[in-house]
Amino acid sequence: MITAIVLIQADVNQIPETAQAVADVPGVIEVYSCAGDVDLIAKIKVRDHEQIADVVTDKINRLPGVRHTATHIAFRSYSSSDVEGGFSIGEE
């Protein structure tokens, strides 16, 4: 599976509706409303790169309220237990 993170700038008057519409797109597994440079962050899991194009370009970018997106493809995932385990190598 390929994981992609999509940073979304949305129309400020439609953020909740836009977030729900993004969450309803097949392939989107989570959507976060946040403060900062972007309004929404969507996490996508799909089988191949063509599906990323379908989810982002053909679906998310065309939703009402979406003004701009930036897509980042993840190479690896780390959890806090993975990071802690890496620092404890050789410890008993």
Secondary structure as UniProt FT lines:
FT   STRAND          2..10
FT   HELIX           12..14
FT   HELIX           15..23
FT   TURN            26..27
FT   STRAND          28..33
FT   STRAND          40..46
FT   HELIX           49..53
FT   HELIX           54..59
FT   HELIX           60..62
FT   TURN            64..65
FT   STRAND          66..73
FT   HELIX           80..87
FT   TURN            88..90
//
